[in-house]
Each structure stands twice: as C-alpha cells, then as structure tokens.
C-alpha cells in the first residue's frame, strides 16, 4: 500500500468520485484509508443518559485504497 497518512488523494470511484482530500488514517492490514470530508454517512446515536435526546451524527467511514490515487 503506497498511500500513507497526510497524503493528498483524489477519489476515482464511488459516490464522492472526483473529490480530493487529506488522508487522516491509514489501515494497511484491511487496505482502507479514512479521508477528511470523503465518504461521510449520517448515523443515529442513542441517548447515553436518561433524559438526554438521541441525535444524528455525521461519521467519516473508511474507503478502499483501490478507489483513490495520490494527487500530485
């Protein structure tokens, strides 16, 4: 895997095709990376304490290394 943390990459496939960003985290064992601002999903979060409301949070999910390329 030749993409490392702090590299600038461009997305080649998927819903965010054409977007670019900086690699936040690299996971070489599973061939995935997390890119800032790419592959964001909305996730429902249950209330942690009684009386607290649940909420919808945006989470950045990993993307496969084969779907990105280093930006020059």
C-alpha positions as CSV (number, residue, x, y, z in Angstrom):
1,X,0.0,0.0,0.0
2,X,1.7,3.2,-1.1
3,X,-0.7,5.7,0.4
4,X,0.2,7.0,3.8
5,X,-1.1,9.4,6.4
6,X,-1.1,13.1,5.4
7,X,-1.0,12.3,1.6
8,X,-3.4,14.2,-0.6
9,X,-5.6,11.8,-2.6
10,X,-8.3,12.0,-5.3
11,X,-11.3,9.6,-5.3
12,X,-11.6,7.6,-8.5
13,X,-14.8,5.6,-7.8
14,X,-17.9,5.8,-5.6
15,X,-20.4,8.5,-4.6
16,X,-17.6,11.0,-4.0
17,X,-15.8,10.5,-7.3
18,X,-13.7,13.5,-8.3
19,X,-13.4,14.9,-4.8
20,X,-10.0,15.2,-3.1
21,X,-8.8,15.3,0.5
22,X,-6.1,14.6,3.0
23,X,-5.6,11.1,4.5
24,X,-6.4,11.1,8.2
25,X,-5.8,7.4,9.0
26,X,-4.3,4.5,7.1
27,X,-5.2,0.9,7.8
28,X,-2.8,-1.3,5.7
29,X,-4.0,-4.6,7.1
30,X,-7.5,-4.2,5.7
31,X,-6.4,-2.0,2.7
32,X,-8.6,1.0,3.7
33,X,-8.0,4.7,4.5
34,X,-10.0,7.5,6.0
35,X,-10.0,10.7,4.1
36,X,-11.2,14.1,5.5
37,X,-14.5,15.1,4.1
38,X,-15.0,12.0,2.0
39,X,-17.5,9.1,2.4
40,X,-19.5,10.8,5.2
41,X,-22.6,9.0,6.5
42,X,-25.3,10.0,8.9
43,X,-25.6,7.7,11.9
44,X,-28.3,7.7,14.5
45,X,-27.0,7.8,18.1
46,X,-29.0,6.6,21.0
47,X,-29.2,8.7,24.2
48,X,-26.4,7.9,26.6
49,X,-28.1,9.1,29.8
50,X,-31.7,9.2,30.9
51,X,-33.4,12.4,29.8
52,X,-30.9,13.0,27.1
53,X,-32.1,13.1,23.5
54,X,-30.8,10.9,20.7
55,X,-29.1,12.6,17.8
56,X,-27.9,12.2,14.2
57,X,-24.1,12.4,13.8
58,X,-22.0,12.5,10.7
59,X,-19.2,9.9,10.6
60,X,-16.4,9.6,8.2
61,X,-16.2,6.0,7.0
62,X,-13.1,4.2,5.5
63,X,-12.7,3.9,1.8
64,X,-10.8,1.2,-0.1
65,X,-7.3,2.1,-1.3
66,X,-8.1,0.9,-4.8
67,X,-10.7,3.7,-5.2
68,X,-8.2,6.5,-4.6
69,X,-5.0,7.8,-6.2
70,X,-2.2,10.1,-4.9
71,X,-2.7,13.7,-6.0
72,X,0.5,15.4,-7.4
